[in-house]
Amino acid sequence: MTDYEDQLTRYQFQMGPARGRLATALDMLTDALALAGQHGIYCRNPAREDETATDLRLIMKQIEDSKGLIIETMEELKRAGSER
């Protein structure tokens, strides 16, 4: 996690511990998604060269879905904090 320690510290200061960790995880997933997308250029479906390999498409969908859950949780935590 050393690559994201400064970012984690900054986010935790700005948003609090829980939302800061979620924001850092979101950034990590975004970076992983970008790397998977770059890899997708070279990893093509042998049957259809214009299409990314099935396993890579599934990985990218899982990352996108995970990001969605994190964003929903961050919004829920923000609402809960403003209701106090």
C-alpha positions in Angstrom: 0.0 0.0 0.0 3.0 2.3 0.1 2.2 3.7 -3.3 -1.0 5.2 -1.9 0.0 6.1 1.7 0.2 9.9 1.0 -3.1 9.8 -0.8 -4.7 7.8 2.0 -3.4 10.3 4.6 -4.7 13.2 2.6 -8.1 11.6 2.0 -8.5 10.6 5.6 -7.7 14.1 6.7 -10.2 15.6 4.2 -13.1 13.0 4.6 -12.5 11.1 7.8 -11.0 7.6 8.3 -13.8 5.5 6.7 -14.5 7.6 3.6 -10.8 8.3 3.2 -10.0 4.6 3.0 -12.9 4.1 0.5 -11.7 7.1 -1.6 -8.2 5.5 -1.7 -9.6 2.1 -2.7 -11.6 3.8 -5.4 -8.4 5.4 -6.8 -6.7 2.1 -6.6 -9.5 0.4 -8.6 -9.5 3.2 -11.1 -5.7 2.7 -11.7 -6.3 -1.1 -12.0 -9.0 -0.5 -14.5 -6.7 1.8 -16.6 -4.0 -0.9 -16.5 -6.5 -3.6 -17.5 -7.7 -1.4 -20.4 -4.1 -0.9 -21.6 -3.6 -4.7 -21.4 -6.8 -5.1 -23.4 -5.1 -3.6 -26.4 -2.8 -6.5 -26.6 -5.1 -9.2 -25.2 -7.7 -9.8 -27.9 -10.3 -12.5 -28.5 -8.8 -14.9 -31.0 -12.2 -15.4 -32.6 -12.9 -11.7 -32.9 -9.8 -9.5 -33.1 -11.9 -6.3 -32.6 -13.0 -7.6 -29.2 -11.2 -7.7 -25.9 -10.7 -11.2 -24.4 -13.6 -12.5 -22.4 -11.7 -12.9 -19.1 -10.4 -9.3 -19.3 -13.9 -8.0 -20.0 -15.1 -9.8 -16.9 -12.3 -8.4 -14.8 -13.1 -4.9 -16.0 -16.8 -5.3 -15.2 -16.0 -6.5 -11.7 -13.8 -3.5 -11.1 -16.5 -1.1 -12.4 -19.1 -2.8 -10.2 -16.8 -2.6 -7.2 -16.3 1.1 -7.9 -20.0 1.6 -8.0 -20.5 0.0 -4.6 -17.7 2.1 -3.1 -19.3 5.3 -4.5 -22.7 4.3 -3.1 -21.2 3.6 0.3 -19.3 6.9 0.4 -22.5 8.8 -0.5 -24.4 6.9 2.3 -21.6 7.7 4.8 -21.7 11.4 3.8 -25.5 11.5 4.2 -25.3 9.8 7.6 -22.7 12.2 8.7 -24.8 15.2 7.7 -27.8 13.9 9.5 -26.1 14.1 12.9 
